[in-house]
Amino acid sequence: MLAWCQDRIHPVDIDRIVSAELPDQNADPQLHSSVTKHMIHGPCGDFNPRSPCMKNKRCSKRYPRDYCGQTCTTNDGYPIYRRRDPGLGGRTARIRQRLKTFDVDNAWIVPFNPLLSKTFNAHINVEYCNSVRCIQYLCKYINKGDDMAVFVFSDEDLRHDEIKQFVLGRYVSSNYAAWRIFGYEIHLSSPSVFPLNVHLQKTQLIYFTEKNARQVIENPKGTTITAFLKLCSVDEFAATLIYPEVPEYYTYNNNNWKRRSHGTELDNWPGVSRKNVIGRVYNIHPTKQEIFFFRMLLHVVTGPKSFADLCTVDGIICATYREACLRCGLLLNDDHLHRTLAEASNCKLPWQMRRLFCSILIHCNPSNPLNLWESFKQSLSKDIQANLALRDSNDDVYNEALIDMDRHIRRYVIRGLSEFHLPTPVHHEAPLDVEYMSEKNYNIAD
């Protein structure tokens, strides 16, 4: 469940939900016991140099953390939680692990929620994320599918048994099993998303056998696009819509669009009802130029009655869809490339964004590549920022993103990014020091 907050969250609100401090043992002994047992990191470092979190003689999780008198929020990423110094009101505790006794303070506390820690008495890390990119991560995480067990087929069994493979490879956890036993919903999408085909004239996907090949080729099965063109020819209201808007007012059955019988009726259009449905046209890579421009026109041309209508601008039939986009003013600048990258930033991972950016440079001839880079450099380098454990992006993070793109693009262009008047990355002889980068990124205001 994703909940949107109407008002901006302030540090005091974060402190009510997330804590990174040792609780008062006298006021709440149960919570104090749970936190000292489950929410202490390590200890690592000088206390335990062999801890699994130690990388290059430093804690990869950045413990112990710096003290902070009050919670501070940043523009993007995790906030800096309140961790008071023992000399300024912070508490300390003595714990025992592996036959050793350690004195710990707030610098070693993993952020937690008091209610969850008391209820479950377990390690439950709770963080406040103020970036919309966390939604992108959550969508990919919950839709990645079931865990798969490792299995091997010997040479003795060469028969392909799909059911047997599924049974052998499927892993059902206790939580998933209980959920299925109680008959709860496995997934739910609201509002619903209706996928819309995109193809050029007479290029839709068809299925045929040797017996019906000729018949299928001569009379191919209709698609959501062909049905939309047919609908605009006979339905006055449909002629006012663009392609992605159709699923809001019509349902698609038996290769035809029909008006919705349920929903909110429109005042000025008797018999027309609207339902909250998102029509999403399949993505097309910019390198497939003709169908890419065709898709652009589907988002701006209202009520086309044929493929030719999509190519017609001010009564002039254009030879290509690219020419139609030019006449519509869609290609006067790099706006179409900005829209492509903006759409990709909502559903693609940063390394995929960088590959797309390289393809745009090579195949789409952008008029201002530097402006594209400046507009999307944060989305293009977000994974590098996370790997370097930095709160905010800086020039070193952007440089690493440029290095990755330069290496990829040199497979096709000898001069690399300099061919497109982009910043020339500085190649390092040794890997970047994460601790050094963290120090460079220190916020003086904190």
Buried (B, 14 or more C-beta within 10 A) or exposed (E): EEEEEEEEEEBEBBBEBBBBBBBEBEEBEEBBBBBBEBBBBBBBBEBBEEBEBBEEEBBBBBBBBEBBEEBBBBEBBBBBBBBBBBEEEBBEBEBEEEEEEBEBBBBBBBBBBBEBBBEEBEEBEBBBBBBEBEEBEEEEEEEEEEEEEEEEEEEEEEEEEEEEEEEBEEEEEEEEEEEEEEEEEEEEEEEEEBEBBBBEBEEBEEEEEEEEEEEBEEEBEBBBBBBBBBBBEEBEBBBEBBBBBBBBBBBBEEEEBEBBEEBEEEEEBEEBBBBEBBBEBEEBBBEEBEBBBBBBBBEEBEBBBBBEBBBBBEEEEBEEBBBBBBBBEBBEEBEBBBEBBEEBBEEBBBBEBBBBBBBBBBBBEBEBBEBBBEBBBBBBBBBBBEEBBBBEBBEBBBBBBBBBBBBBBEEEBEEBBEBBEBBEBEEEEEEBEBBEBBEEBEEEEE
